[in-house]
Amino acid sequence: MATQRRNPLTGEWIIVSPHRISRPWGGEKSSSTGQGFTKVSTYLSPGATRSNGAVNPDYTSTFVFPNDFSALIPIQQPQQIQDSCAASTDSSKNTGTSPKDSSKNTGTSPTDSSTILGSTPNSELFQSLPAGGECHVMCFSPHSDLSLPLMGEEEIQIVIREWMRLSDQLKYNLYVQIFENKGAMVGCSNSHPHCQIWSSSFMPYLISLEDTHQREYFVKHSSPLLVDYLEEELKCKSRVVEESSHWVALVPYWAKWPFELLVLPRRHVTKLRQLTDEEVEDLSGTMKRYLTRYDNLFECSFPYSMGWHEAPNDSADSSPWQLHAHYFPPLLRSASVKKHIAGYEMLAQCQRDLTAEDAARRLRECDQNIHFTRRNAK
């Protein structure tokens, strides 16, 4: 029997139809392999020249630089966030900039708001607001063949600490969204393992939904929504995939994507920059294990979109919030068959075939320690 499950973070309802999981598939089949397995040279590689003429430094760890094609433009002059190489001692060699950079991303356009709106009166049917902010790119390492599950725990810790640093240094913007698109299947345009950091002068729509629902729950129960949710999940553990001293990774009860994960700290913490050294060290190992499970599930470089959600940088009390990460992978049946959001799901309501409980069980059955590419390594 089909049922509906509610996402308390957004209020969205998801249809669950497990009887459809065995339906024949004659649709699109895609390749999800490539990212993180093949050593290639791209414009994100050390020493490479990017499209705007900037030359990357010969970085040896993480490398952060302003996105050459930023979707968000500062409304006012931003504080200076310099490019950074985590393991560098000579900052003069690691700016990743060139004289050409100053002419890029000025926010000018041949069409302004008056051209777009014409003589249309300003009313509630035609509203517009500035979309100010900044966009940065962070390469995880200099190696194009090392995605996160193939990196060492100490290397992953460097990535996490860079996330924390950027969350803190960009806090003059209202919201900082850290996200990773892994694989061409989810729209990644460069195979070199990397993530992006978009910091905006406004609160993004989905964050606003989570903010509203977490605050409403807190007013009603005097406790954070996700703290209570994790407590309930740990009672049955049917959807838990990975546990550690400080972190839990689980398939949420309301999951939309087949093998979706929600990653939560055991402690109440609202922002990345508040994590302790122990939590960072523990998170690196936890990440490596659940991402290894992902790759081992279909023996491929498992594609996904992921992102950290933390409390906004406004003056409101952040107590209702709980830091968390979402992983949205599209693969459903194999390394080549993905879930599509189309038809009824695009026009009416999202639906899934595989139950969250079955998805968690299948991930738990995957080896979390040995990556499938290294099983025969001597």
C-alpha positions as CSV (number, residue, x, y, z in Angstrom):
1,M,0.0,0.0,0.0
2,A,1.2,3.5,-0.8
3,T,1.7,5.9,2.0
4,Q,2.7,9.6,2.5
5,R,5.5,10.7,4.8
6,R,6.0,14.3,6.0
7,N,9.3,16.1,6.0
8,P,9.1,18.2,9.3
9,L,12.0,20.4,8.1
10,T,10.1,21.7,5.1
11,G,6.5,20.6,5.5
12,E,6.7,18.6,2.2
13,W,4.9,15.3,1.9
14,I,6.5,12.3,0.0
15,I,4.5,9.4,-1.5
16,V,6.1,6.0,-0.8
17,S,5.2,3.2,-3.2
18,P,7.4,0.2,-2.5
19,H,5.3,-2.1,-4.8
20,R,6.7,-0.2,-7.8
21,I,10.4,-1.1,-7.1
22,S,10.2,-4.1,-9.4
23,R,8.8,-2.4,-12.4
24,P,10.7,-2.9,-15.7
25,W,13.0,-0.1,-16.8
26,G,13.5,0.7,-20.5
27,G,14.4,4.4,-20.0
28,E,17.7,6.3,-19.9
29,K,20.9,4.7,-18.7
30,S,23.8,7.0,-17.7
31,S,27.4,6.6,-16.7
32,S,28.1,7.7,-13.2
33,T,31.8,6.7,-13.1
34,G,34.8,9.0,-13.6
35,Q,35.0,11.6,-10.9
36,G,37.6,10.8,-8.3
37,F,38.9,7.7,-10.1
38,T,40.8,9.1,-13.1
39,K,43.9,11.2,-13.1
40,V,43.3,14.0,-15.6
41,S,44.4,17.6,-16.0
42,T,41.7,20.2,-15.7
43,Y,41.5,24.0,-15.2
44,L,41.3,23.2,-11.4
45,S,44.6,21.4,-11.4
46,P,47.7,22.9,-9.7
47,G,49.4,25.3,-12.1
48,A,46.6,25.3,-14.6
49,T,45.3,28.4,-16.3
50,R,41.7,29.1,-15.8
51,S,39.3,30.5,-18.3
52,N,39.7,34.1,-17.0
53,G,43.5,33.9,-17.3
54,A,44.2,33.3,-13.7
55,V,46.9,30.7,-13.0
56,N,46.4,28.3,-10.1
57,P,49.3,27.9,-7.6
58,D,51.0,24.6,-7.3
59,Y,48.9,23.9,-4.3
60,T,49.5,20.7,-2.2
61,S,46.3,20.6,-0.1
62,T,43.0,22.4,-0.4
63,F,42.7,25.4,-2.6
64,V,40.0,28.1,-2.3
65,F,39.4,30.9,-4.9
66,P,36.5,33.1,-6.1
67,N,34.3,31.5,-8.7
68,D,35.2,32.8,-12.1
69,F,31.5,32.7,-13.1
70,S,29.9,33.8,-9.9
71,A,26.1,33.6,-9.7
72,L,26.0,36.1,-6.9
73,I,27.5,39.6,-7.1
74,P,28.4,41.7,-4.1
75,I,25.9,44.6,-3.6
76,Q,28.5,46.5,-1.7
77,Q,32.2,46.0,-1.5
78,P,32.8,42.8,0.4
79,Q,35.4,42.2,3.0
80,Q,38.5,40.7,1.4
81,I,38.4,36.9,1.4
82,Q,41.7,35.9,-0.1
83,D,42.3,32.7,-2.0
84,S,43.9,30.1,0.3
85,C,45.9,27.0,0.1
86,A,45.6,25.1,3.4
87,A,49.2,23.8,3.4
88,S,50.9,26.9,2.0
89,T,53.3,29.2,3.8
90,D,53.9,31.7,1.0
91,S,50.6,33.6,0.5
92,S,52.1,35.7,-2.3
93,K,52.2,32.7,-4.5
94,N,48.8,31.4,-3.7
95,T,46.4,34.1,-4.7
96,G,45.3,32.3,-7.9
97,T,44.5,35.7,-9.4
98,S,45.7,37.8,-12.3
99,P,45.4,41.4,-13.4
100,K,42.5,40.2,-15.6
101,D,40.5,39.3,-12.5
102,S,39.6,42.9,-11.6
103,S,37.4,43.2,-14.7
104,K,35.4,40.1,-14.0
105,N,32.2,39.7,-12.1
106,T,31.4,43.4,-11.8
107,G,27.7,42.7,-12.0
108,T,27.1,44.8,-15.1
109,S,24.7,43.6,-17.7
110,P,23.2,44.9,-20.9
111,T,19.8,44.5,-19.3
112,D,18.8,46.1,-16.1
113,S,15.6,45.9,-14.1
114,S,14.0,48.8,-16.0
115,T,14.6,47.0,-19.3
116,I,13.2,43.7,-17.9
117,L,10.1,45.3,-16.4
118,G,9.5,47.9,-19.0
119,S,6.4,49.9,-18.2
120,T,5.0,47.1,-15.9
121,P,3.8,48.7,-12.7
122,N,5.5,47.7,-9.5
123,S,3.0,45.5,-7.8
124,E,2.7,42.2,-5.8
125,L,2.6,40.3,-9.1
126,F,6.0,41.7,-10.3
127,Q,8.4,41.7,-7.3
128,S,12.1,41.8,-7.4
129,L,14.9,41.9,-4.8
130,P,18.7,42.2,-5.0
131,A,20.6,38.9,-5.0
132,G,23.8,39.9,-3.5
133,G,26.7,37.7,-2.3
134,E,29.8,35.9,-3.3
135,C,30.7,32.5,-4.7
136,H,33.9,30.5,-4.0
137,V,35.3,27.2,-5.2
138,M,37.4,24.8,-3.0
139,C,39.4,22.0,-4.5
140,F,39.7,19.2,-1.9
141,S,43.3,18.2,-2.9
142,P,45.7,18.6,-5.9
143,H,44.8,15.1,-7.0
144,S,42.0,14.7,-9.6
145,D,41.7,10.9,-8.9
146,L,41.0,11.3,-5.2
147,S,37.4,11.9,-4.2
148,L,36.6,12.2,-0.5
149,P,36.1,8.4,0.2
150,L,39.6,7.8,-1.3
151,M,41.3,10.5,0.8
152,G,42.9,9.8,4.2
153,E,41.1,11.0,7.4
154,E,43.7,13.7,8.1
155,E,43.2,15.0,4.5
156,I,39.4,15.1,5.1
157,Q,39.9,16.9,8.3
158,I,41.7,19.7,6.4
159,V,38.6,20.0,4.1
160,I,36.3,20.2,7.1
161,R,38.4,22.9,8.8
162,E,38.3,24.9,5.6
163,W,34.5,24.6,5.6
164,M,34.6,25.9,9.2
165,R,37.0,28.8,8.3
166,L,34.8,29.9,5.4
167,S,31.6,29.6,7.4
168,D,33.2,32.0,9.9
169,Q,35.0,34.4,7.5
170,L,31.9,34.9,5.3
171,K,29.5,35.4,8.2
172,Y,29.0,39.1,7.2
173,N,26.6,37.6,4.6
174,L,23.2,36.5,5.9
175,Y,23.7,32.9,4.8
176,V,26.7,30.7,3.8
177,Q,25.8,27.6,1.8
178,I,28.6,25.0,1.4
179,F,27.7,22.3,-1.2
180,E,29.3,19.6,-3.4
181,N,28.0,18.3,-6.7
182,K,29.8,15.0,-7.3
183,G,29.6,13.5,-10.8
184,A,28.3,14.6,-14.2
185,M,25.0,13.0,-13.5
186,V,24.2,15.8,-11.0
187,G,25.6,18.5,-13.2
188,C,29.2,18.8,-12.1
189,S,31.1,20.6,-14.8
190,N,34.6,19.6,-13.7
191,S,35.8,16.1,-12.7
192,H,38.4,17.4,-10.3
193,P,36.9,16.8,-6.8
194,H,35.8,20.1,-5.4
195,C,32.9,21.9,-3.7
196,Q,31.5,25.4,-3.7
197,I,30.6,28.0,-1.2
198,W,27.9,30.5,-2.0
199,S,27.4,33.3,0.6
200,S,24.3,35.4,0.1
201,S,22.9,38.7,1.4
202,F,19.5,37.0,1.7
203,M,18.1,33.8,3.2
204,P,17.6,31.2,0.4
205,Y,14.1,29.8,0.0
206,L,14.8,26.2,1.3
207,I,16.8,27.6,4.2
208,S,13.8,29.9,5.0
209,L,11.5,26.8,5.1
210,E,13.8,24.9,7.4
211,D,14.2,28.0,9.6
212,T,10.4,28.5,9.9
213,H,9.7,24.9,10.7
214,Q,12.5,24.5,13.2
215,R,11.4,27.7,15.0
216,E,7.7,26.6,15.1
217,Y,8.7,23.3,16.5
218,F,10.9,24.9,19.1
219,V,8.1,27.2,20.3
220,K,5.8,24.2,20.7
221,H,8.3,21.8,22.3
222,S,11.1,23.9,23.8
223,S,13.7,21.7,22.1
224,P,15.3,21.6,18.6
225,L,13.4,19.6,16.0
226,L,16.4,17.6,14.8
227,V,17.7,16.9,18.2
228,D,14.4,15.3,19.1
229,Y,14.3,13.5,15.7
230,L,17.7,12.0,16.2
231,E,16.7,10.8,19.7
232,E,13.7,8.9,18.2
233,E,15.8,7.5,15.3
234,L,18.3,6.0,17.7
235,K,15.6,4.1,19.5
236,C,14.8,1.9,16.5
237,K,17.9,2.4,14.3
238,S,16.2,0.9,11.3
239,R,17.2,3.9,9.2
240,V,20.7,4.4,10.7
241,V,23.6,3.8,8.4
242,E,26.6,4.9,10.3
243,E,27.2,5.8,14.0
244,S,30.2,7.2,15.8
245,S,31.0,8.9,19.1
246,H,29.8,12.3,17.8
247,W,27.9,11.8,14.5
248,V,25.1,9.8,13.0
249,A,24.3,9.3,9.3
250,L,20.9,8.0,8.5
251,V,18.3,7.7,5.7
252,P,15.6,10.2,6.9
253,Y,12.1,8.8,7.4
254,W,10.9,11.3,4.7
255,A,13.7,10.8,2.2
256,K,12.9,11.9,-1.4
257,W,16.0,10.5,-3.1
258,P,16.6,6.7,-3.2
259,F,19.7,6.6,-1.0
260,E,19.4,10.0,0.6
261,L,21.4,10.7,3.8
262,L,21.0,13.1,6.7
263,V,24.1,13.6,8.8
264,L,23.6,14.9,12.3
265,P,25.9,15.7,15.3
266,R,24.9,14.1,18.6
267,R,25.5,17.4,20.4
268,H,23.3,20.4,19.9
269,V,25.4,22.7,17.7
270,T,24.1,25.3,15.2
271,K,27.0,26.2,13.0
272,L,30.0,24.5,11.5
273,R,32.5,26.9,13.1
274,Q,31.3,25.7,16.5
275,L,32.6,22.1,16.1
276,T,35.3,20.9,18.5
277,D,38.5,19.3,17.5
278,E,37.1,15.9,18.6
279,E,34.0,16.4,16.5
280,V,36.1,17.3,13.4
281,E,38.3,14.3,13.8
282,D,35.3,12.0,14.3
283,L,33.4,13.5,11.4
284,S,36.3,12.8,9.0
285,G,36.2,9.1,9.8
286,T,32.4,9.0,9.7
287,M,32.4,10.7,6.3
288,K,35.0,8.4,4.9
289,R,32.9,5.3,6.0
290,Y,29.5,6.4,4.7
291,L,31.0,7.7,1.4
292,T,32.8,4.4,1.0
293,R,29.5,2.6,1.5
294,Y,28.0,4.9,-1.2
295,D,30.7,3.9,-3.8
296,N,30.6,0.3,-2.9
297,L,26.8,0.0,-3.3
298,F,27.0,0.0,-7.1
299,E,30.8,-0.1,-7.4
300,C,31.0,3.3,-9.0
301,S,32.0,6.8,-8.1
302,F,28.6,7.5,-6.5
303,P,27.1,10.8,-7.7
304,Y,25.3,13.1,-5.3
305,S,24.5,16.7,-4.4
306,M,25.3,17.4,-0.8
307,G,25.3,20.5,1.4
308,W,25.6,21.7,5.0
309,H,22.7,23.6,6.6
310,E,23.5,25.8,9.5
311,A,21.8,28.6,11.3
312,P,21.6,31.9,9.4
313,N,23.9,34.8,10.4
314,D,21.2,37.1,11.6
315,S,20.4,38.4,15.0
316,A,17.7,35.9,15.7
317,D,18.2,33.3,18.4
318,S,19.8,30.2,16.7
319,S,18.7,27.8,19.5
320,P,16.0,26.1,17.3
321,W,18.5,25.1,14.7
322,Q,20.6,22.0,14.5
323,L,23.6,21.8,12.2
324,H,23.1,19.0,9.6
325,A,24.2,17.8,6.1
326,H,21.9,16.6,3.3
327,Y,23.1,14.1,0.7
328,F,20.8,13.7,-2.4
329,P,22.1,10.9,-4.7
330,P,20.1,10.2,-7.9
331,L,21.0,6.5,-8.4
332,L,18.1,4.1,-7.9
333,R,18.7,0.6,-9.3
334,S,22.2,0.5,-10.5
335,A,25.2,2.6,-11.5
336,S,23.4,3.6,-14.7
337,V,19.7,4.0,-13.7
338,K,18.9,7.2,-11.9
339,K,15.7,8.7,-10.4
340,H,14.1,11.5,-12.4
341,I,12.0,14.2,-10.9
342,A,9.4,14.5,-13.7
343,G,5.7,14.1,-14.6
344,Y,3.6,13.8,-11.5
345,E,6.5,14.6,-9.2
346,M,7.3,17.8,-11.0
347,L,3.6,18.8,-11.3
348,A,2.0,17.5,-8.1
349,Q,4.0,15.7,-5.4
350,C,7.2,13.7,-5.1
351,Q,7.2,10.0,-4.9
352,R,9.7,7.2,-4.2
353,D,9.7,3.4,-4.7
354,L,12.4,2.2,-2.3
355,T,11.5,2.7,1.3
356,A,13.9,4.6,3.6
357,E,14.3,1.4,5.7
358,D,15.3,-0.7,2.8
359,A,17.7,1.9,1.5
360,A,19.4,2.1,4.9
361,R,19.6,-1.7,5.1
362,R,21.3,-1.9,1.7
363,L,23.8,0.7,2.6
364,R,24.6,-1.0,5.9
365,E,25.3,-4.2,4.0
366,C,28.1,-2.4,2.0
367,D,31.7,-2.5,3.3
368,Q,32.5,0.8,5.0
369,N,36.2,0.2,5.4
370,I,37.6,-1.0,2.1
371,H,36.8,0.8,-1.1
372,F,35.9,-1.5,-4.0
373,T,38.8,-0.1,-6.1
374,R,41.3,-1.1,-3.4
375,R,40.1,-4.6,-2.6
376,N,42.9,-6.3,-4.4
377,A,45.6,-3.8,-3.4
378,K,48.6,-5.3,-1.9
